[in-house]
């Protein structure tokens, strides 16, 4: 049964390790598949983690009833593999059509300054994403605002008021080519 199931999802050859991983999941034993090669993860987990579907649609795609799909999703949430469920909003519809990428360089790079900047920036509702990066700048910010005047006010009244900010460099998105929270594996 396990070999046939793996072949149905495109696995032409099956290793003993793959069979054991699938059997662990089928027996509902606690198996930490994240320690294994991601290619060995059973297809039902891949489908659950690759897509944000309603339970009914996902159950149909996996050829299962809704209850087992819901249980599997809950297990993935509990294990930490699924952090949260999100909806991608149309930024124009919600009145935030301008996306700015702001590169921030700090004056000083002591651990306390970096941590403090992270804490302060996470309190600014305009900042959708913030990454501490290696390279010529220290932080990469993604900011959504209603217009250039709003962005100017954000920089002038909020971002530039954070202690230790040295240089700001802004870029404005002309066309969003892709936008996803999906991690493909």
N, C-alpha and C positions, 0 to 999 in steps of 0.2 A: 504494500500500500504506500509506504513512504517513498520508495524508489519511483513508483508510478507518478505520485504527486509531484516530485521534483522534476521528472521528465516532462510533465505537462506544462510546467512553467519555463521550459527551455533548457533544463540541465540534462545534457546528453550523458555525462558520466557523473557518478555519485560516489563520494568518499565515505568511509566509515564515520568520520568526524561530522559530515553533513547529516548523515542519518541520525547520529546521536543527538545533534542539536535539534533536529525536527522532532525526534521522539520526546525529548525533554519538554518541548513546547506542547506537544500533543497530550502528554501526561499532566500538563499544567504544573510541572515542577518549576521551581524558581531557577531559571538559567540566565546567567548574565551574558547575553549574546554580544554585548558591546566589547567583550574581551576577545571575541573571535573575529576573523576576517569578515568584513561587512558583506562580502559576496556570499557568505554562508548563511546569512540571516534568512529565515523562512519568508516566502513571498507575502504571506498575510501580514507580517510585521512591516515589510517594505511598503505595502499598499496603505496601511494605516498611517505610517509616518510620512509618506510622500504626498498624501492628499489631505485636503481639508474638505471632507464630504459630510453630509448628514448621515446619521447612523443607518437609515433605510437604504440610501444609495450605496454606501460602503458595504453593507451586508449583501446586497445584490451582486456587487462586483466581486466579493470574496466567496459568493455562493454559500453564505451562512445566514442564520437567522439574526435578528437585531440583538438579542440578548448576549450571545457570545462575542459579538463585535464590541458591544458596550463594555463588557467585562475586560476584554483585551485592551481597549483604550484606557480604562481605569488603571490597569496594571502598568501600562506605559507611563501614565501620569505619575503614579506612585513611585516608579523606579527613577523618575526624573528625566526620562527620554523625551517626554512631551512636557515642555515647561508651561505653556499656556496656549489657549486658542485665541486667534485674532481674526479680525475682518480688515481687509484692505479697503480703505475708503477712497472715494474719488476726491482728490484734494480741491478740485474746482467746485464740486457740489457743496463741500463743507466750508467754502470761502477761504481756502488757503492755497491758491494756485501757484504761488512762487516758491520754488525750492532753491535754497542757497546752500552751497557747500562752503563752509568757513574753516580755514586752516589756522590753527592757533599755535603760536610759539610762546612759551613761558620765559620769563627773565631768568628765574632760578630753577634748578632741577633737583632740589632736595626732596626726599620722599614725602615729607609733610606738605610741601607746596603742591606736589602732584596730586596727593590724596585730597587736599582741600579744594583744588580746582574741580576734581571729579565730583565731590559732594555738592559744591555750589552750582555746577553746570546741570546736575541732575534735577535741581529745583526749578530750572527755567522751562516752562511748558512749551515754549517755541522749539526747543531742541528735541528733535525726534530720535536722533542717534548721536552717540559720542563715542569715539574710539581713541584710546591712547596708542599712538603709533611710533614706530621707529623711522628715522629719516631726518629730513630737513626741518620738519615741524613736529610739534608734540601731540597735538590733538586734531582730529578730523570731526567736524560737526555737520550734521544734516539738519537744516532748519526750514520749516514751512511757515510762511507768512502770507498775509492777504495782498501785500504790495510792497513796492520799494520803500515807500514812506515807513511802513511797519518795520521793515528790515533795518532801516536807518535808526529808528527809535530803539529797536532791540539792541543794536550795536552800541549806540550812544548811551542809553540809560541802564542797560543790564550787563551785556558782555564786557564792555570796557571798564565797568565798575568792579569787576572781580579782581582782587589783588593778584599781582604777579603776572598779569597778561602783558606780554611784550608786543608781539606783532600779530596782526590779523590780516588774512588774505582771503577775499571772497570770490566765489565763482557762482554763476547763476545757471541753472539747468534750462536749456532751450527746449529739448525734447526728452522725455523719459523713454528710454529704449526698452528697459525691462525693470520690473519691480516685483519682487517676490520674497516671501519669508521661507520658501522651500529650501531644504538642503537635500540635494540629490545624492543618492548613494546606490 
